Each structure stands twice: as structure tokens, then as C-alpha cells.
Amino acid sequence: MADVWWGSAAMCGWRADQEDAHLNEIIDLPSGNKGMLVGVFDGHGGSKVSNYAKAHLKEHLTNCDEF
């Protein structure tokens, strides 16, 4: 795989806690190649859903028959 560089940053806005989450991860594709899984998850008033999406998106995606 060619060299890939990426970055991410987060800033807590008006709320007391950071509610957003982000994901940057190299994944193995069914073709045998490598790919990137990149996501930004907006907390919309709470961090539970955004953190869940960050923790479980790869698992759900790679377990789909279509993948």
C-alpha cells in the first residue's frame, strides 16, 4: 500500500464536553487490498451514539454480506 497520511482534530464548542467522535483506520478489503475507513460522528447533544458508532462501525460493515 502506498504511504497514506491523514489527520484529525476536534474542538469542543459551546458544550461542556466533547460529543463528537471520529474514526480513521486502515482496513482489509475483501479484494485483498487495503482501504481507509473514515468517519465523523456528530454527537447531537450526547456522546453515547457517536462513541458507539466509532467503536462498532467497522465490525458492522465488515460483517455485512455485501462487504
PERAGI-V541106 format. One record per residue. N is the residue number from 1. RES is the residue in one letter. PSI is psi in radians with two decimals (* if undefined). Layout:
{{N:RES:PSI} {N:RES:PSI}}
This chain:
{{1:M:2.40} {2:A:2.73} {3:D:2.33} {4:V:2.30} {5:W:2.40} {6:W:2.86} {7:G:2.89} {8:S:2.71} {9:A:2.70} {10:A:2.56} {11:M:2.26} {12:C:2.08} {13:G:-2.14} {14:W:-0.31} {15:R:2.80} {16:A:-0.50} {17:D:2.72} {18:Q:2.15} {19:E:-0.24} {20:D:2.81} {21:A:2.73} {22:H:2.75} {23:L:2.24} {24:N:1.91} {25:E:2.41} {26:I:2.34} {27:I:2.74} {28:D:2.18} {29:L:2.74} {30:P:-0.47} {31:S:-0.15} {32:G:-0.16} {33:N:2.98} {34:K:2.66} {35:G:3.07} {36:M:2.36} {37:L:2.00} {38:V:2.27} {39:G:2.58} {40:V:2.15} {41:F:2.05} {42:D:2.21} {43:G:-0.44} {44:H:0.91} {45:G:0.14} {46:G:2.64} {47:S:-0.15} {48:K:-0.82} {49:V:-0.77} {50:S:-0.70} {51:N:-0.60} {52:Y:-0.79} {53:A:-0.76} {54:K:-0.75} {55:A:-0.49} {56:H:-0.12} {57:L:-0.80} {58:K:-0.80} {59:E:-0.83} {60:H:-0.72} {61:L:-0.87} {62:T:-0.28} {63:N:-0.09} {64:C:2.44} {65:D:-0.62} {66:E:-0.39} {67:F:*}}
